[in-house]
Structures are given as C-alpha cells and as structure tokens.
Amino acid sequence: MQLVVKTIRLQDGEYQAICPCLPYCVSRGRTHDEVISKHRETVRGYMAALTNFVPDRLEFSVVDEP
C-alpha cells in the first residue's frame, strides 16, 4: 500500500507529518527521520483501529512542505 506523507517543519524546530487521506492521523518528532519513523507506527495503529487490518507492506511517498 502506497501513502503520501506530508512533512512540515514547525516554528519550534520540530517536524509534523500528516497523511492527507487519513483524517486526523498526525505525528510529531524532533527530526525529519524521527517523525517519519513515528508516523509509520501511527498509520499502522490508525489502520488497525479502523479496519482491524494492517497491510504487510506500507510504503510512504514523503513530500516536504516549506
């Protein structure tokens, strides 16, 4: 399964990641790598909570927003 993840650098220097196709699925982290790693787990939990199914392969297309 391929998902688009948008990352935004916040004013406090941290990063935020969102999946536009999954409402309210948001993660924060101190670094870009950390937020992507956290968001991968957030998406898995989000999908498990909604559908009781998590695909074996989750691929992210990361888009960095200014």
Buried (B, 14 or more C-beta within 10 A) or exposed (E): EEBEBBBBBEEEEBBBBBBEEBEEBBBBBEEBEBBBBBBBEBBEEBBEEEEEEBEEEEEBEBEEEE
